[in-house]
Amino acid sequence: DNFRRHASEAQKAAILPKACSGEYIGCLGITEPNAGSDAMSMTTRAEKKGNTYVINGSKTFITNAPLADVMVFYAKTDLGKGPHGISTFFCYPKTTKGFVCEKIKKWGMRTSPTGLVTFDDMVLPEDNLFGGINQGVQILTSGLCTERITLSGCSLGSMRVCLELSLKYAKERVQFGKPIANFQFIQGKLADMYTRYLSSKWMAYSAAAFCDGLENKAGGKGTDLDRMAAAALLHCGEAGTAVVSDAVQIHGGYGYCQEYAVSRHYLDEKLWHIGAGTSEVRRMIIARELLRDDFASGR
Ligand SMILES: Cc1cc2nc3c(=O)[nH]c(=O)nc-3n(C[C@H](O)[C@H](O)[C@H](O)COP(=O)(O)OP(=O)(O)OC[C@H]3O[C@@H](n4cnc5c(N)ncnc54)[C@H](O)[C@@H]3O)c2cc1C
């Protein structure tokens, strides 16, 4: 999305058709080993040399980096300007010298590999910078809004499937001579799961609809979208972990076994408290935007 909104027509023509067809897998590099929540303190450096940039630094926890064909990442082009010295680049990991990726072992979200990327004197043509020199901070923060709404959908999917699996299991599993769905403790969990799922769905859908109504879907600091996207993922992430936990509980010991899908959702769901800015960071964003002088309640 960052690339679509900010790259030139020629850059988009080279990458987007292949990204849309699935021929190219993409990844996005913001986080660094020493710059997580405080992403603006990144130290990856892009130094101009003639008509190239020489990139040095590292990015960590990068989803799909071990198999990516194209990577969008942020680096400092002016160290003295803090966040206003960040620019946006893209590179082709599989064919660019100086790009090194090491796979990180994780206990959840096993369907996509995650990598620690090192840029070791990686030379890129100057045309691989997009969105303007030192304009990266707006691209980065704005892109996080659409990412947060998208990830809300991932959490929603887990909640829905866990609710469906739990309803089915509760009707089939017999204890004390009756399906466990007859017991009020189980019914209470099912009701809570449904309520959390539905409230999450409305938050995610309303943020998505609001975003769709904006010209160029621009978010970032000082926009209503920033608050709404952060609130959607905050709620979906926290409601989601409660829902998957209830699903495992309804499945009893079987829910603790890999054979049962609810166990995978239990592991995956925790990521939605962490990725794209942690729950704590989302609360900070929501509060900052609520305290803006022109905040209009009701949205
Ligand atoms: C599986 C996975 C996939 C990921 N994919 C990507 C990706 O594709 N691209 C990418 O760039 N990044 C990715 N990330 C990184 C993710 O965005 C970061 O992990 C996240 O932003 C937190 O950074 P950190 O891990 O360094 O934690 P830290 O920033 O070190 O935070 C540690 C704890 O301190 C809290 N904390 C920090 N600052 C404050 C504060 N001011 N007030 C209160 N609490 C605070 C945090 O909320 C957290 O609880 C991924 C992470 C994971 C686990």
The ligand as a Tripos MOL2 file, in Angstrom:
@<TRIPOS>MOLECULE
LIG
   53    58     1     0     0
SMALL
NO_CHARGES

@<TRIPOS>ATOM
      1 C1          5.9900  -12.2760   14.1220 C.3       1 LIG1
      2 C2          6.3410  -10.8270   13.9720 C.ar      1 LIG1
      3 C3          6.2580  -10.2420   12.7170 C.ar      1 LIG1
      4 C4          6.6430   -8.9070   12.5450 C.ar      1 LIG1
      5 N1          6.6600   -8.3780   11.2710 N.ar      1 LIG1
      6 C5          7.2380   -7.1600   11.0750 C.ar      1 LIG1
      7 C6          7.4470   -6.6690    9.7420 C.ar      1 LIG1
      8 O1          7.0690   -7.2980    8.7490 O.2       1 LIG1
      9 N2          8.0780   -5.4800    9.5900 N.ar      1 LIG1
     10 C7          8.5110   -4.7390   10.6510 C.ar      1 LIG1
     11 O2          9.0810   -3.6820   10.4340 O.2       1 LIG1
     12 N3          8.3150   -5.1750   11.9350 N.ar      1 LIG1
     13 C8          7.7030   -6.3720   12.1610 C.ar      1 LIG1
     14 N4          7.5170   -6.8420   13.4570 N.ar      1 LIG1
     15 C9          8.0440   -6.0630   14.5700 C.3       1 LIG1
     16 C10         6.9790   -5.4430   15.4780 C.3       1 LIG1
     17 O3          6.3390   -4.3680   14.8320 O.3       1 LIG1
     18 C11         7.7070   -5.0310   16.7680 C.3       1 LIG1
     19 O4          8.0330   -6.2430   17.4450 O.3       1 LIG1
     20 C12         6.8840   -4.1090   17.6400 C.3       1 LIG1
     21 O5          6.7230   -2.8480   17.0350 O.3       1 LIG1
     22 C13         7.5140   -3.9230   19.0360 C.3       1 LIG1
     23 O6          8.8660   -3.6290   18.9630 O.3       1 LIG1
     24 P1          9.8950   -4.4750   19.8910 P.3       1 LIG1
     25 O7          9.6390   -5.9160   19.6310 O.co2     1 LIG1
     26 O8         11.2640   -3.9620   19.6540 O.co2     1 LIG1
     27 O9          9.4450   -4.1920   21.3670 O.3       1 LIG1
     28 P2          9.8650   -2.9340   22.3000 P.3       1 LIG1
     29 O10         9.6410   -1.6630   21.5760 O.co2     1 LIG1
     30 O11        11.2140   -3.1940   22.8640 O.co2     1 LIG1
     31 O12         8.7810   -3.0360   23.4570 O.3       1 LIG1
     32 C14         8.8720   -3.9400   24.5600 C.3       1 LIG1
     33 C15         7.6790   -3.6610   25.4720 C.3       1 LIG1
     34 O13         7.7630   -2.3130   25.9860 O.3       1 LIG1
     35 C16         6.5650   -1.6140   25.6740 C.3       1 LIG1
     36 N5          6.8720   -0.2070   25.4350 N.ar      1 LIG1
     37 C17         7.8130    0.3130   24.6070 C.ar      1 LIG1
     38 N6          7.7830    1.6520   24.6500 N.ar      1 LIG1
     39 C18         6.7900    1.9960   25.5100 C.ar      1 LIG1
     40 C19         6.2450    3.2350   25.9720 C.ar      1 LIG1
     41 N7          6.7040    4.4180   25.5510 N.pl3     1 LIG1
     42 N8          5.2320    3.2030   26.8670 N.ar      1 LIG1
     43 C20         4.7350    2.0100   27.3040 C.ar      1 LIG1
     44 N9          5.1970    0.8000   26.9020 N.ar      1 LIG1
     45 C21         6.2110    0.8010   26.0150 C.ar      1 LIG1
     46 C22         6.0130   -2.2930   24.4320 C.3       1 LIG1
     47 O14         4.6370   -2.0400   24.2480 O.3       1 LIG1
     48 C23         6.3330   -3.7480   24.7430 C.3       1 LIG1
     49 O15         5.3510   -4.2660   25.6000 O.3       1 LIG1
     50 C24         7.0650   -8.1520   13.6590 C.ar      1 LIG1
     51 C25         7.0880   -8.7410   14.9370 C.ar      1 LIG1
     52 C26         6.7430  -10.0600   15.0950 C.ar      1 LIG1
     53 C27         6.8160  -10.6750   16.4700 C.3       1 LIG1
@<TRIPOS>BOND
     1     1     2 1
     2     2     3 ar
     3     2    52 ar
     4     3     4 ar
     5     4     5 ar
     6     4    50 ar
     7     5     6 ar
     8     6     7 ar
     9     6    13 1
    10     7     8 2
    11     7     9 ar
    12     9    10 ar
    13    10    11 2
    14    10    12 ar
    15    12    13 ar
    16    13    14 ar
    17    14    15 1
    18    14    50 ar
    19    15    16 1
    20    16    17 1
    21    16    18 1
    22    18    19 1
    23    18    20 1
    24    20    21 1
    25    20    22 1
    26    22    23 1
    27    23    24 1
    28    24    25 2
    29    24    26 1
    30    24    27 1
    31    27    28 1
    32    28    29 2
    33    28    30 1
    34    28    31 1
    35    31    32 1
    36    32    33 1
    37    33    34 1
    38    33    48 1
    39    34    35 1
    40    35    36 1
    41    35    46 1
    42    36    37 ar
    43    36    45 ar
    44    37    38 ar
    45    38    39 ar
    46    39    40 ar
    47    39    45 ar
    48    40    41 1
    49    40    42 ar
    50    42    43 ar
    51    43    44 ar
    52    44    45 ar
    53    46    47 1
    54    46    48 1
    55    48    49 1
    56    50    51 ar
    57    51    52 ar
    58    52    53 1
@<TRIPOS>SUBSTRUCTURE
     1 LIG1         1 GROUP 0 **** ****
